[in-house]
Amino acid sequence: MVELKTPGEIEAMRAAGAVVAEALATVRAHAGIGVSLQDLDDVAAEVLRAAGATSPFLGYHPDWAPSPFPGVVCASVGDAVVHGIPGGYRLRDGDLVSIDCGAVLDGWCGDAAVSFTVGTADREALALIDATEEALARGIAAAVPGNRLGDIGAAIGGYVRSCGYGMLADHGGHGIGRRMHEDPHVPNEGRAGRGMRLRPGLVLAVEPMLHAGGGDAYRHDPDGWTLRTADGSRAAHCEHTVAITEDGPVVLTSR
């Protein structure tokens, strides 16, 4: 069931989104050569704790996963696209890092992701991140009343394909509210004018996930969570929680 949120509920989600934005900004500021992914998870956990929020990621256990997720953030490096488990890996010069974080505050969820480089960045990594951010911006711009879900997918996918990048197969964005994952599924590729009509009050997590190598295939790590590009190329992931309003899309996970 797709649930529409009232203006007051959207404001409550904006408060949760602000916690997510602060956590991501703090993690990014702390990331550096030699810093472990566990260190970054600890930083995010402290931001959530200080705000009186909890993590929808920690302990999350969908039926396809072998065990509950053990972190507050998903920390994916290099060819890891999404769902990377924060552990002892220490960041190296030139690493491309994607951090996905959620927060629950007063019963409402926020969810967002950023990608960035550590130390000396190469042009290919920066171009991939720029394209992912632009794909997200185009998807958000298409999230207006009267459009359809396919318009969001067409905006994202059309741009990504024109750049020669691949996208994580079988994955996309989602509705969000009192639960982190709600209906509808938000595809990163689609046909304009197709799919569910977008209405004010709908809140979506829009999240393109790009593969530098141009393919869409992926593989699972033995941990059952981490997804990596099948060709070993680097990946980037950017996400915002977005409310559709009469005045257009409103990003709820910004500072």
Secondary structure, 3 states (H helix, E strand, C coil): CCCCCCHHHHHHHHHHHHHHHHHHHHHHHHCCCCCEHHHHHHHHHHHHHHHCCECCCCCCCCCCCCCCCCCCEEEEECCEEECCCCCCCECCCCCEEEEEEEEEECCEEEEEEEEEECCCCCHHHHHHHHHHHHHHHHHHHCCCCCCEHHHHHHHHHHHHHHCCCEECCCCCEEECCCCCCEEEEECCCCCCCCCCECCCCCEEEECCEEECCCCCCEEECCCCCCEEECCCCCEEECEEEEEEECCEEEECCCC
